[in-house]
Amino acid sequence: MTDLSGRRILITGLTGSVGFPVAKRLAGAGAEVWGAARFRSARRRQRLEEAGINCIEVDLISADFSSVPDGIDYVLNFAVLHPPDFDTALAANAEGIGLLMAHCRDARAVLHCSSTGVYQPGLGQPYKETDPLGDNHRAAGLTTYSLSKVAAEAVVRQAARLWELPTTIARLNVPYGDNWGWPRMHVEMMRAGSPIELHTDEPNLFTPIHEDDIVGLIPALLDAATVPATVVNWAGPDTVGVEDWCAYVGEIIGATPNFTRTEAAIPSVPVDTTRMRELVGAPRVGWKEGFRRMAEDLVAAGQDR
């Protein structure tokens, strides 16, 4: 696999839940990381710079890339906005990455982080990369998310061909780490005694992927970049229900989950990882190990207060 040590890497979405841990760990492993974001918080920017990340202000909507240094080796796009209007969503999530790829067209490769939220809900079996696309997240109130992510994939595919820029489009399932992610939110809600909203299609199945595997698979995902773009699911080794992971973590932290069923929630999105394993290898952190670590981190954080 490609050694990213010493490589100049541009990461967008630096202040997001996925972009920050990726940037921090790549910088800690010796990569020259340039983190692009709007940086509304000076304190957060300072925290990022202390982690060894070179912070530059970039707004994908305005497409002003004057602060991006020359000689970028790899572009990792983790930027995403959740605005209620499609004009802003398409400009930020689709047009912006296409214009950035044009600006960085001499890069070795691009990794565009898409989402398994692009799949049409209701398939009833793990989604393959060739399955129908649709408006997966609208029911949960994210009215522009899925469609703007589908549009982004189309823009990225075109840009890869237009600039002959090797690209991987990786559809990320449920990302999480020891102290962040949607599952972590569930754990905190359990501790607070708050109800957890789940879709009425029981069980609510996903294929969560731990931070260790997200970072660990990036070199191989870059190696898999092609023209036309490679499209692949990006997920963990196990498919598991939200009900099961909450019950498992609840036993560790001594809390009982309280579920509320509603159509206004994200439906199940389990994915088939056959193509991912063939292209980039197998993820290593099983769901029980990852969720145990998350629960133990939460308990330790509570004891420190």
C-alpha positions in Angstrom: 0.0 0.0 0.0 0.9 3.6 -0.5 3.0 5.1 2.3 1.5 8.5 3.1 4.4 9.5 5.4 5.8 12.7 4.0 3.0 13.1 1.4 1.2 16.4 1.1 -2.5 15.6 1.8 -5.4 18.0 1.6 -8.3 17.1 3.8 -11.6 18.9 3.5 -14.3 18.9 6.2 -11.6 19.1 8.8 -13.9 20.2 11.6 -16.3 17.4 11.0 -16.7 14.2 13.0 -14.8 12.1 10.5 -12.4 14.6 8.9 -10.8 15.6 12.2 -9.7 12.2 13.5 -8.5 11.2 10.1 -6.4 14.4 9.8 -5.0 14.1 13.3 -3.9 10.5 12.9 -2.4 11.0 9.4 -0.5 14.0 10.7 0.7 11.9 13.7 1.9 9.3 11.3 4.2 11.7 9.4 2.0 13.0 6.6 2.0 16.7 5.7 -1.6 17.4 6.3 -3.3 20.5 5.1 -6.8 20.9 6.6 -9.4 22.9 4.8 -12.5 24.3 6.5 -14.3 27.6 7.2 -12.9 27.8 10.8 -15.7 29.7 12.6 -14.0 28.9 15.9 -10.5 30.2 16.7 -10.2 27.8 19.6 -11.0 24.8 17.4 -8.4 26.0 14.8 -5.8 26.3 17.6 -6.6 22.7 18.7 -6.2 21.4 15.1 -2.9 23.2 14.7 -1.6 21.8 18.0 -2.3 18.4 16.5 0.2 19.1 13.7 -2.4 20.1 11.0 -1.7 23.0 8.7 -5.0 24.9 8.7 -6.2 26.8 5.7 -9.5 28.6 5.2 -11.5 27.2 2.2 -15.1 27.6 1.4 -16.3 25.1 -1.1 -19.3 27.2 -2.0 -17.3 30.3 -3.1 -14.6 28.0 -4.5 -11.7 30.2 -3.5 -8.8 27.9 -3.3 -6.0 30.5 -3.2 -4.9 29.2 0.2 -4.3 25.6 -1.1 -0.6 25.0 -1.5 1.0 23.7 -4.6 2.1 20.1 -4.9 -0.8 18.4 -3.3 -0.3 14.6 -3.5 -3.7 13.4 -2.4 -7.1 15.0 -1.8 -9.4 13.5 0.9 -12.9 15.0 0.7 -14.9 14.7 4.0 -16.8 18.0 3.7 -20.5 17.9 3.9 -23.2 20.5 4.8 -26.9 19.8 5.8 -28.7 22.9 4.7 -32.5 22.8 4.1 -32.3 24.3 0.6 -31.0 22.5 -2.4 -29.2 25.4 -3.9 -26.8 25.6 -1.0 -26.6 21.8 -0.6 -25.7 21.2 -4.3 -23.1 24.1 -4.3 -21.4 22.9 -1.1 -21.6 19.1 -1.5 -21.4 18.6 -5.3 -20.1 21.7 -7.1 -17.4 22.4 -4.6 -15.6 19.1 -4.8 -15.7 19.2 -8.6 -14.1 22.6 -8.6 -11.5 21.5 -6.0 -10.6 18.5 -8.2 -10.1 20.9 -11.1 -7.8 23.0 -8.9 -5.9 19.9 -7.7 -5.9 18.1 -11.0 -2.2 17.3 -10.8 -2.7 15.2 -7.6 -1.9 11.5 -7.5 -5.4 10.5 -6.4 -8.6 11.7 -4.8 -10.7 9.9 -2.2 -14.2 11.3 -2.1 -16.1 10.2 1.0 -19.7 9.5 0.0 -22.4 7.8 2.0 -24.4 4.7 2.0 -27.2 7.1 2.5 -27.3 7.4 -1.3 -29.1 4.0 -1.6 -32.8 3.7 -2.2 -34.4 2.5 1.1 -36.3 -0.7 1.5 -34.1 -3.1 -0.4 -34.4 -5.7 2.3 -30.9 -7.1 1.9 -27.3 -5.7 2.2 -26.7 -3.0 -0.5 -24.2 -3.6 -3.2 -22.5 -0.8 -5.2 -24.8 -1.5 -8.2 -28.1 -1.3 -6.3 -30.5 1.6 -6.9 -29.8 5.0 -5.5 -32.5 7.2 -3.9 -33.5 9.6 -1.1 -32.6 7.6 2.0 -32.4 10.3 4.7 -35.4 12.5 3.8 -37.6 10.7 6.3 -35.3 11.7 9.2 -35.5 15.4 8.2 -32.3 15.6 6.2 -34.2 16.7 3.2 -31.2 17.6 1.0 -28.6 15.1 2.2 -29.0 12.0 0.1 -29.8 13.7 -3.2 -26.9 16.1 -2.8 -24.6 13.2 -2.1 -25.8 11.4 -5.2 -25.2 14.6 -7.2 -21.7 14.8 -5.7 -20.9 11.3 -6.9 -21.9 12.4 -10.4 -19.8 15.5 -10.3 -16.8 13.5 -8.9 -17.1 10.9 -11.6 -17.2 13.5 -14.3 -14.2 15.4 -12.8 -12.1 12.2 -12.6 -12.7 11.6 -16.4 -12.3 15.2 -17.4 -8.9 15.7 -15.6 -7.8 12.0 -15.9 -7.5 12.2 -12.1 -7.5 8.7 -10.4 -10.4 8.7 -7.9 -12.2 6.5 -5.4 -15.7 7.2 -4.3 -16.1 5.4 -1.0 -19.6 5.1 0.4 -19.2 5.3 4.2 -21.7 3.5 6.4 -21.9 4.4 10.2 -18.5 5.8 11.3 -17.6 5.9 14.9 -14.6 6.0 17.3 -14.0 5.5 20.9 -15.4 8.9 21.7 -17.4 10.1 18.7 -20.1 9.1 16.2 -23.8 8.3 16.0 -23.5 5.2 18.2 -21.7 7.3 20.9 -24.7 9.6 20.8 -26.9 6.6 21.5 -24.8 5.6 24.5 -25.0 9.2 25.9 -28.7 9.2 25.4 -29.0 5.9 27.3 -27.0 7.3 30.2 -29.3 10.3 30.3 -32.4 8.2 30.1 -33.5 9.8 26.8 -35.5 7.9 24.2 -33.7 6.7 21.1 -35.7 7.1 17.9 -35.6 4.2 15.6 -37.3 3.4 12.3 -40.3 1.1 12.4 -38.5 -1.6 10.3 -37.1 -3.8 13.0 -34.3 -4.5 13.5 -32.5 -1.3 12.4 -29.5 -2.8 10.6 -26.2 -1.0 9.8 -22.6 -2.0 9.1 -20.6 0.4 11.4 -16.9 1.1 10.9 -14.5 2.1 13.6 -12.0 5.0 13.3 -9.1 2.5 13.3 -10.4 0.9 10.1 -11.4 4.2 8.5 -7.8 5.5 8.8 -6.3 2.1 8.2 -8.0 1.6 4.8 -7.3 5.0 3.4 -4.0 4.1 1.7 -5.5 1.1 0.0 -8.6 3.2 -1.1 -6.1 5.7 -2.7 -4.3 2.8 -4.3 -7.7 1.6 -5.7 -8.3 5.0 -7.4 -8.9 4.8 -11.1 -10.3 6.6 -14.2 -13.3 6.2 -14.4 -13.7 6.4 -10.7 -13.8 3.4 -8.5 -17.0 3.1 -6.4 -17.0 1.0 -3.3 -18.8 0.6 0.0 -16.7 1.6 3.1 -17.9 -0.3 6.2 -17.0 -2.5 9.1 -16.8 -6.3 9.3 -20.2 -6.9 10.9 -23.8 -6.0 10.2 -25.6 -5.3 13.5 -28.9 -3.8 14.7 -29.0 -0.5 16.7 -31.1 -2.5 19.1 -28.3 -5.0 19.6 -25.5 -2.5 20.0 -27.5 -0.4 22.5 -28.3 -3.6 24.5 -24.6 -4.7 24.5 -23.3 -1.3 25.6 -26.1 -1.0 28.1 -24.9 -4.1 29.9 -21.4 -2.5 30.2 -22.4 0.9 31.5 -25.5 -0.2 33.5 -28.2 1.5 31.4 -31.3 0.2 29.6 -32.1 1.6 26.2 -35.5 3.2 25.6 -36.6 3.0 22.0 -39.3 5.0 20.2 -40.4 3.7 16.9 -41.2 6.2 14.1 -41.3 6.5 10.3 -39.3 9.7 10.8 -36.0 8.0 11.3 -33.2 6.7 9.1 -34.1 3.3 7.7 -31.8 0.3 7.8 -28.7 0.6 5.5 -26.7 -2.7 5.8 -24.1 -3.0 3.1 -22.3 -5.8 1.2 -18.6 -5.4 1.7 -17.5 -8.0 -0.9 -16.1 -5.5 -3.3 -14.4 -3.6 -0.5 -12.6 -6.7 0.8 -11.5 -7.6 -2.8 -10.1 -4.1 -3.5 -8.7 -2.8 -0.2 -8.8 -5.6 2.4 -10.8 -6.5 5.4 -11.6 -4.2 8.3 -10.3 -5.5 11.7 -12.3 -4.0 14.5 -15.4 -6.1 15.1 -18.5 -4.3 16.4 -18.3 -5.8 19.9 -14.7 -4.7 20.4 -15.3 -1.2 19.0 -18.5 -0.7 21.1 -16.8 -2.0 24.2 -14.0 0.5 23.8 -16.5 3.3 23.3 -18.4 2.3 26.4 -15.2 2.1 28.5 -14.1 5.5 27.3 -17.5 7.0 28.3 -17.2 5.4 31.8 -13.7 6.7 32.2 -14.7 10.2 31.1 -17.5 10.2 33.7 -15.1 9.1 36.4 -12.7 11.9 35.5 -15.3 14.6 36.0 
